[in-house]
Amino acid sequence: MNKIFPDAAAALKGIVADGQLLAVGGFGLCGIPEALIDALRDSGAKNLTVISNNAGVDGFGLGKLLETRQISKMISSYVGENKEFERQYLAGELQLEFTPQGTLAEKLRAGGAGIPAFFTKTGVGTMVAEGKELREFDGETYVMERSLVPDISLVKAHRADKSGNLQFRLTARNFNPAAAMAGKICVVEVEEVVETGALDPDQIHLPGIYVHRIVHNAHPEKRIEKRTITEKAGV
């Protein structure tokens, strides 16, 4: 089975539709499948619910889909640094399911593992637990969280072989593997494609069984988040 597609648009052709649930990898500006996001924007698919640790920034990453109003709901753990996200949310134009970061990671991991729900102490006694089942274990209260199984996962990896076995680099490994595992269809954007068997089996971070389509993007933008500090007097 050939998993390599000539470009991002071809990789999304025939699988993207209005109203879908999508998971998009990335952690801050690291590990964002930018070519696939551009192709999703160009597809015109709308009314999308997107699971992602964050919502990109204005003009980059998922920020592009917010600008075109293709996202109707975000399931995220961090939504700062995006003025358009803030404007739409405060205006009631965008739904938000705010989820603790560890819980979001486990919801994806559980979805990929075939686990429909799990219990966690995170969020008990807060608005996160409102409307959810509570249960006591060993004298402690836990809230039940449903797993996430997106229709499509858009993922960024550093290297893939032609069978779809993946290697991630550094922080890009945070959410991309879990997003890849959870999706019914997983599309991966990589910087390098090698022959099957070229990767050391012990250095494979995600097996190709989870990967359905691969796009080669040899020169991604790779934006860097910059630290802002307050200068101290006399320094």
URUR-V293688 format. One record per backbone hydrogen bond with DSSP energy under -0.5 kcal/mol. CO is the residue of the C=O (numbers start at 1). NH is the residue of the N-H. E is the energy in kcal/mol with one decimal. If there is no record, write none. Layout:
CO:NH:E  CO:NH:E
//
This chain:
1:3:-0.7  3:214:-3.3  5:216:-0.6  7:11:-1.7  8:12:-1.4  9:13:-1.0  12:15:-1.7  12:16:-1.3  17:20:-1.1  20:22:-0.6  20:49:-2.5  21:151:-2.2  21:152:-1.3  22:51:-3.6  23:154:-2.9  27:30:-1.8  29:32:-0.5  30:27:-2.9  32:34:-2.3  33:37:-2.1  34:38:-2.3  35:39:-2.0  36:40:-2.3  37:41:-2.5  38:42:-2.4  39:43:-1.3  40:44:-0.7  40:45:-0.6  41:44:-1.2  46:19:-2.4  48:50:-0.6  48:72:-2.5  48:73:-1.6  49:22:-2.9  50:52:-0.6  50:75:-2.7  51:24:-2.9  53:77:-1.6  53:78:-1.8  57:60:-2.1  60:57:-1.4  60:63:-1.7  61:64:-1.9  62:65:-0.5  62:66:-1.7  63:67:-1.8  64:68:-1.3  65:70:-2.3  65:71:-0.8  66:69:-1.0  70:48:-2.7  70:72:-0.5  72:95:-2.5  73:50:-2.5  74:76:-0.6  74:97:-2.9  75:52:-2.2  76:99:-3.1  78:55:-0.6  81:58:-0.7  82:86:-2.2  83:87:-2.6  84:88:-2.6  85:89:-2.7  86:90:-2.6  87:91:-1.6  88:93:-2.9  88:94:-0.9  89:92:-1.4  95:74:-2.3  96:98:-0.8  97:76:-1.0  100:104:-2.7  101:105:-2.2  102:106:-2.1  103:107:-2.4  104:108:-1.7  105:109:-2.5  106:110:-3.0  107:111:-1.5  107:148:-2.5  108:112:-2.3  109:113:-1.5  110:115:-2.8  111:114:-0.9  114:116:-0.6  116:147:-2.5  118:145:-3.1  120:143:-3.1  121:124:-1.9  123:126:-2.0  123:129:-0.8  126:129:-1.4  127:130:-1.0  129:132:-2.1  133:144:-2.8  135:142:-2.8  137:140:-2.0  140:137:-2.8  142:135:-2.5  143:120:-2.2  145:118:-2.1  150:184:-2.4  151:185:-0.9  152:23:-2.2  153:155:-0.5  153:187:-3.0  154:25:-2.7  155:189:-3.0  157:191:-0.7  158:191:-0.9  158:192:-1.2  159:167:-2.4  160:194:-2.5  161:164:-2.2  162:3:-0.6  165:161:-1.6  166:205:-2.3  166:206:-1.4  167:158:-1.9  167:159:-1.9  168:170:-0.5  169:172:-1.9  170:173:-2.1  171:174:-2.1  172:176:-0.7  175:179:-2.4  176:180:-2.6  177:181:-2.3  178:182:-1.7  179:183:-1.3  185:153:-2.7  185:187:-0.5  186:212:-2.1  186:213:-1.8  187:155:-2.5  188:215:-2.8  189:157:-2.6  190:217:-3.5  192:160:-2.2  194:162:-1.1  195:198:-2.2  200:203:-2.4  201:204:-1.1  203:205:-0.6  206:166:-2.8  207:210:-1.7  208:211:-1.4  213:188:-2.8  214:5:-2.9  215:190:-2.8  215:217:-0.6  229:231:-0.5  232:235:-1.9
//
